[in-house]
Amino acid sequence: ALQCYAKNEEKNSGFVTLNSKDRSGVIKPLRIPSNFVVPHGDDGVDENGWPKGLWGFPLGAKCTAIRQKELYIKNRPERQAQLVKIGFYKMGNSALGWLEVVHAAAIYSQLHDRTLDVPFKFVVPERPQISFDDIDPTMDKLLKEQQSNSFHEWPWPEQLWGLPLGQRLKDLRLKGSYLSGKDGEKRRSQLNALGFEWNPKRGRRRSMVAPQ
């Protein structure tokens, strides 16, 4: 069932997700809603490739049980390894969301002299499409090589493209997103180490979640 879900994610997103890695070498995580149930179809297989034997299967609930109770995987390291290979991690969707945010924040900080003051409209950009035909033919060989290398060294990994980093960090400031629970203090420290601006000066002042 997880492999079918991964294949559908690949088809719908246009990115390879099943047993694949982004350019940073990290397997892309599967994020399955806890209420997801395998849909029904016609003639034995539905249009998304779900076999009839899986129709109605509560995949989301089973994934939650795997994470919380180690259903199917307790004392079975070979099964845990199989899940990791297709991008299923024991941590929940909320923890995966934080990993995406802090990963993008670290890259932004590095690109901005260890300062993390992200405009709230900032979205992680995709690698621009470019070919050698786009490079000025009058440019000398050295400059062509530099432009080509710059393209191939795009700092944002594919798994983060489209992430609304600015909005996520705004929610963190105003609502305390990602900062509750036992990992809250650790996450505050991570943000501080990246030069996070808890009280940015742009726009109107609003009540912020102050660092502790």
Buried (B, 14 or more C-beta within 10 A) or exposed (E): BBBBBBBBBBEEEEBBBBEBBBEEEBBBBBBBEBEBBBEEBEEEEBEBEBEBEBBEBBBBBBBBBBBEEBEEBEEEEEBBEBBBEBBBBBEBBEBBBBEBBBBBBBBBBEEEEEEBBBEBEBBBEEBEEEEEEEBEEEEEEEEBEEBEEEBEEBEBBBBBBEBBBBBBBBBBBEEEBBBEEEBEEEBBEBBEEBBBBBEBEEEEEEEBBEEE
